[in-house]
Amino acid sequence: MDRPSGRARDAMRAVTLETDVSKYAEGSCLVKFGDTHVLCAASIDERVPPFLRNSGRGWVTAEYGMLPRSTESRIDRRRAAESGRTQEIQRLIGRSLRAVTKMSGFGERQIRIDCDVPQADGGTRTAAITGGYVALYLAFRHMKSLNVIDAIPLADNVAAISCGLWEGQAVLDLDYAEDSTAQADANFVFTGTGGIVEIQATAEADPFSQDRFDALTALARKGVRDLVALQNQALGK
């Protein structure tokens, strides 16, 4: 089986995490999974949503957007922002980051992670989660440097990767050419210590077996371990 990219079945695309790419954001990361690029920027807000006022707890949320020429044909900016897909992805990013955040560790503040996609070639949501964690960590590091908090309130890393069944075989980190023709595709969100945050798996054709799902999970765990190592390297941990 030859993948369109020529990669081995268990090989990710080239992944880079470039930190501090935004002059003004308290934390930022430009993450690249091959030709998929996502700019993640963290902003600190001294106010929390109304449901958390006077609770002593903070909040982490995310916004996601694809720029008009992030794909081969132009995407309407307003329609993209209002689409159900956009809403679903930004909720996934927020849930994933909150899963490893100690909400009582940074006061009644909200951190917003903006994830903007200038170029898409599959796997934008998994790239956004992986880079979003780095931006969030850097925002907390900024707060700590100002003595606003005593410790970085993150219990673990979190990262995400896609896997799928392509021509009957389990493969890691789908690009668009594979994702668009896969028999099944899945997004896995794991913590650095292997905890499951979320799994989204869909059969695009015939239902697939538990054995195939286990093969996808094994590949995803390998991929997330590699991504966590890259996160820690980027953060100097």
C-alpha positions, 0 to 999 in steps of 0.5 A: 500500500502506497499512501499518496504522500509516500509516508509509512503507515505509522508516519506523521507529516512533518510537524513544527511548533513555533512559539511567540509568533504574535507580538501582542498575544500572551501566548502564541504558537504557529503549528504546522502538520505538513501543509496544514498551518494553524496560528494559535493565540492566547489572550487573557481576559480579567472577566469570566462568563456570568456563570462563573462570577464569584466562584473563584474559578477561571475558564478556558475557551476557544474560537476557530476559523478558516481564512478565505483562501485556506483551501483551493477555492475561496471560503466565504468568511461570514458563512465559515464563521457561522457554520455548524462545523466551525462551532463543533470544532471550537467546542472540541478545542475548548473541551480538550484544553479545559480537560488538563487545566486546573480552573481554580489555579488562575483566579476569575480570569478567562483565557481565549485561544484563537485558532486561525487556519491560513492553510488547510490540508486535513487535520486542522482541528487536531493541529489546533488542539496541539498548538492551542495547548502550547499557546495556553501554556505560554499564557500561563507562563506569562502570568507566572512571570508577572507573579499573577499566579504561583504555578502553571495550572496545567495537570498534563499535556494534551494533543490530538491526531487523526487516523483512518482506514485508507485502502483497508489499512490503518494510517496515521495523520491523514492529509486531505487526499487521504481523508477525502477518500478514507473508508473511516476516519477518527480524531483522537485527543489524549493527555500526555499520560495517555488519558482519553479526552475525546475520540471521534470516529466515523465509518464513511462506507461500511462499518469497521470492526473493533480490531480495526478501531484498536489498530487506529487507537494504537497508531494515535497513541504513538502519534500523540506521544510524539506530539507531546515530545514536540510540545515539551521541546517547544516549551523548553520543558 
